[in-house]
Amino acid sequence: MANAVQSYHHGDLRSALIEAATARLSEHGVDSLSLRKLAEDAGVSRTAPYHHFKDKSALLSAIAAKGFSDWHTAAKRIFEQEDKTPQVRFREFVHEYIGYAADNPEMYELMFGRTIWQNQAATNDLKNVAFPCFQFQVTMTRYWQEKGLLPNNQDALRLAQVTWGTLHGIARLLIDGIYADSSHIKEMCDCAADLFMQKQA
């Protein structure tokens, strides 16, 4: 984890600390995170992280913001593939969402779990990344409604919430070990996509 910080350039320490913290989160879980341990991982003074994060909550928000930024980039990449049909893009989106959660369970839990949101601990920086990510889900939903994939007699916001809620439920069941057989992930993703997409005439 220290490798992320050892070669940082002046002014990049915050990004390097977030990278190191993300690595610790992935390897050891959210309970292992602290500014003191982050300083040890990064090989910097114990006070250095406090110049960038006032407390652990601020650090967690920064890590979650990185997760939302990475996911938003992935969602846009899928959505903007104009050489593929809307049906293919929608199916890829479903697979990518569930796959992201399955591959990054600790990050996913931090992004969408109670640690930040139920405790109202989200920083403005996190909200400025997370809320546009949610809004992009509505934008995609409206597009898929226009293309006839999703029901156009439903409010786009509510439909986006229900679609996301379904995918989130599958993701949570995978992360929690209820759906422990990873070989079923593809089938579940295809089933979810088929369930939402209307048959084309």
N, C-alpha and C positions, 0 to 999 in steps of 0.2 A: 504494500500500500504506500510505502514511502517513495516508491519510484515516481509516483505522480507528482510529487512535490520537489524532488531532488533537482529536477532540471527546469523548474519554473523560472520564467523571466520576471523582471521587475513589474509589479502591477498585476501579475497573474496568480498571486497566492490564493485569492479567494476561490478561483476556479479549481486550482489544484487541491485545495482543502475539500471542496465539494466532491471531487473525483475520489479522493482518499476515503471520505466518509461514505460515499456510495459503495465502494468496494467493501468496507467494513459491514455496512448494512446487508449486502448480498451474502457475505460469508458468515456473519454472526447474528444478524437480526437487529431490530431497532433497540432492544434493551441493552445492547453492547455499546451504543453510541453515547459519547460524552465529549465535551470540548477538551477535557484533559487527555482522554484516550486518543482523540484525533491529533492532538499536538504530539503525542508519543509516536503515533503511526507516521506522521509527517516529518518527524525529526526537527520540529521547530520548538521555540520556547512555549511554555504553558500559557503565556499571555497572548501569543500571536493570534490564535483563532478568535479571541475576544475583540480584536480590531475589526472583524468581519461579521461576527455573529454575537449578539448580546447575550444569548443563552441557548440552551439545547433546543428550545422550541423554534428559534430562528434558524438554527442549523437544519432541523427536520424540514422546515418549510422550504429551505433552499434546495435540499435534496429532492423533495417532492416536485418542486418547480422544474428541476432538470428532467424528472420523469415525464411530466406533462409536456415539456418542450420536445423531448425525444418522441413521445407518442404522437403529438400533433404533426411533427415532421413525417412520421411514418404514414399517418392517415392521409395527409395531403399528397404524399407520393402515390399512394394507391388511387386516390380520388382523381388525380390529374392525369392519369394514363389514358389519354384520349384515343390511343390506338386500340383500346379494349372496350368491349361493350359495357353498358351500365350493369348488366347482370353479372358479368365476370368481376367487375370492380367491387360490387356489393359482396359477392361471395368471398373475394380476397380480403375485404375489410373485416368480415366476420372471423375468418381464419386468423388474420393478423392480430385482432383484438384478443381473442382467446389465447393465441400463441404467446403474445406479449405477457399476459398474466401468468401463464404456465412457466415461462422462461425467467420471469422476474417477480417471483411471488412476494418477496420482502418489499420491493419497490412498489408493487401494485397495492399491497396492503397499506403502505404509508400514504400513497396518493389518494386512496379512496376510503381509508379506514377512519375510525373514531379518534385515533391519537391526535390528529390535527383538527378535523372538522367538528367533531362533537364537542371538543374542548374549546372551540372558537379561537384556536391558536394560529390560524393562517395569517401570514404576513401579507401586506399589500403586494409585495413582489410576487408571491405565490398566486394570489387572486388574479393578478394581471396576466398570468400565464394560463392558469387553470380555467378561468371563465371563458376566454376566447376558444379554448379547446372544447368546452361544452357547446359553445355557440356554433362551432364548426360542425358538430354532430347534427344540429338543426339544419344548417345549410345543406349538408349532404342529404338529409332526409327529405327536404323540400325538392331537391334535384331528382331523387329517386321517385318521388311522387309524380313529378312532371313527366318522367319517363315511363310511368305506368307500372313500376316495380312494386311500389308500396301504395296502400289505399289512399286515394286523393280526397276522400270524404272525411278524413281525420285531420285535426289540427296538427301542423308540423311539429310544434313544440311537444305536444303530448305524445305523438307517435315516436319522436326521438327519445323521449324519456322512457317509453315502454320498450322500445328496441334496445336501448342501452341497458335498461333494467334486466332484460332477459339475458343479454350477454354477460352482464355483471354477475348475475346469479350463477350462470354456468362457470364463470371464472372462479367465483368464490368456492363452489363445490369442488373444483379441481384443486385449488390451493389448500382447502381444508382437508383434503384426502377422502372426501365422500366419493368422488369419482377418481379412484386411485389408478385405474388402468389408462395410462396415457395413450394406448393404442386406439382408444375410443374417441379421442379428441377430434380427429378429422370427421368421423361420422356425425358427431354432435354438431360440429360447425356446419356441415352440409345440411343437416336436419333443420338447424335454426335458420339458415339462409332460405331454404325451401319453404319453411313455415311463413316467413315474412313476405317473400316475393310472390306476387300474383302471377299466375300462369298467363303467358302472352298468347294472344289469339294467332 
